[in-house]
């Protein structure tokens, strides 16, 4: 899996990092990951559209989404 840093955001006293994931064994499959103070959450294989998942990752940065909230935000995004 390849991780591409999409941005960082200050979340309270912590720094959150947001990544675009690209599956090595399944090219054209993208996901997202958030890391913050040793805590991390990821959702893999969201879409074959890199642009769409990049837009999601950028929205996560703007919204300072935490690892705990990632799944809920992604679930809402998938319903759009």
Secondary structure, DSSP 8 states (H G I E B T S, - for coil): -EEEEEEEEEETTEEEEEEEEE-SSSTT-EEEEEEETTEEEEEEEEES-HHHHHHHHHHHHHTT--GGGHHHHHHHHHH-
